Amino acid sequence: MNERTLLERIRNPRPDEALRTSVDYSALVDSVLDNLRHMLNTRQGGVPVQPDYGIPEFGNVVYSMPEGLGEFQQAIKATIEKYEPRLRHVRVKFQENEDDLQYICFEITARLAVEEEDAVLRFRTLVDSSGQVNVKD
């Protein structure tokens, strides 16, 4: 498995890449994290060739609380499962965020689909009132 996506390899080719047979775990995690950031900050309908790529408008969630929160959580999970094949067994869990009420917080947990590793990844995901998503490892 290549740790970088096809577009990452096209944008920044590395001539020595074909010689390696092992996976650079750190580069793989960074690539997955970058892809999640891009995916979760794209709104459905914003990519003409894949209308379901991304997540729904966040404003819809705010106006339908608390039911909308579960739907938003499920939309994040479904999007990751469909568009990030390097992750398996994805779980998205709402977390209370009493420290900063300006954000809605989710924890994303998934297994990295790499033969050599049985790694569980956890990402803290903060959504602000404008719908901007910040994914942290």
C-alpha positions in Angstrom: 0.0 0.0 0.0 1.3 3.4 -0.8 1.1 5.9 2.0 0.4 8.8 -0.3 -2.7 9.3 -2.4 -2.4 9.3 -6.2 -2.8 13.1 -6.4 -0.1 13.6 -3.7 2.3 11.4 -5.8 1.5 13.3 -9.0 2.0 16.8 -7.3 5.2 15.8 -5.6 6.9 12.8 -7.3 9.8 11.2 -5.5 12.1 9.3 -7.8 13.3 6.9 -5.0 9.7 5.9 -4.1 9.6 2.8 -6.4 12.6 1.3 -4.7 11.0 1.1 -1.2 9.0 -2.0 -0.2 8.0 -0.9 3.3 5.3 1.6 4.3 6.4 4.9 5.9 3.9 4.8 8.8 4.3 8.4 9.7 3.8 9.6 6.1 0.7 7.4 5.8 -0.9 8.9 8.9 -0.1 12.4 7.7 -1.7 11.7 4.4 -4.8 10.2 6.0 -5.0 13.3 8.3 -4.7 15.7 5.3 -7.4 13.8 3.4 -9.8 13.9 6.4 -9.2 17.6 6.8 -10.0 18.3 3.1 -13.0 15.9 3.1 -14.6 17.2 6.2 -14.2 20.8 5.1 -15.9 20.1 1.8 -19.7 20.5 1.6 -21.8 17.9 -0.2 -22.6 19.3 -3.7 -19.3 21.2 -3.8 -17.6 18.6 -6.0 -19.5 18.3 -9.3 -18.2 14.8 -10.2 -19.0 13.4 -6.7 -22.1 15.3 -5.3 -22.0 13.2 -2.1 -18.4 13.9 -1.4 -18.0 15.9 1.9 -20.4 16.5 4.7 -23.7 18.3 4.9 -24.0 22.0 5.6 -23.5 22.6 9.3 -26.3 25.2 9.6 -28.8 22.4 9.1 -27.4 20.7 12.2 -27.6 23.8 14.4 -31.3 24.3 13.6 -32.3 20.7 14.3 -30.4 20.1 17.6 -30.2 17.6 19.2 -31.5 15.2 16.5 -29.3 16.9 13.9 -26.2 16.1 15.9 -26.7 12.3 15.4 -27.4 12.8 11.7 -24.2 14.9 11.3 -22.2 12.3 13.2 -23.5 9.6 10.9 -22.7 11.7 7.8 -19.1 12.1 9.0 -18.8 8.3 9.5 -20.4 7.5 6.1 -18.2 10.0 4.2 -15.0 8.6 5.8 -16.0 5.0 5.1 -16.7 5.8 1.5 -13.9 8.1 0.6 -11.0 7.1 2.8 -10.2 3.5 2.0 -7.1 3.4 4.2 -9.3 3.4 7.3 -11.4 0.5 8.6 -13.9 0.1 11.4 -14.6 3.9 11.6 -16.4 5.2 14.7 -17.5 8.8 15.3 -18.5 9.7 18.8 -19.8 13.0 20.0 -17.9 14.4 23.0 -19.0 17.0 25.5 -16.9 20.1 25.2 -17.5 22.1 28.3 -14.2 23.9 28.0 -15.1 25.7 24.9 -18.8 26.0 24.0 -18.0 27.6 20.6 -17.1 24.1 19.2 -18.9 20.8 18.8 -16.4 18.0 19.3 -16.2 14.5 17.9 -13.7 11.8 18.3 -13.0 9.7 15.2 -11.5 6.3 15.8 -10.5 3.9 13.1 -8.1 1.1 12.2 -5.4 1.8 9.7 -5.6 -0.7 6.8 -1.9 -1.6 6.6 -0.7 -5.2 6.6 2.4 -4.6 8.7 0.6 -2.5 11.4 -2.5 -3.0 13.4 -2.8 0.6 14.4 -5.8 2.4 15.9 -5.9 6.1 15.0 -7.8 8.7 17.1 -8.6 12.1 15.8 -10.2 15.0 17.8 -12.5 16.9 15.5 -13.7 20.3 16.3 -16.5 22.0 14.3 -17.0 25.7 14.8 -20.2 27.7 14.3 -19.4 28.4 10.7 -19.0 24.7 9.9 -15.2 24.9 9.7 -13.7 21.5 10.8 -10.4 21.2 12.5 -9.0 17.6 12.7 -6.2 17.0 15.2 -4.2 13.9 15.8 
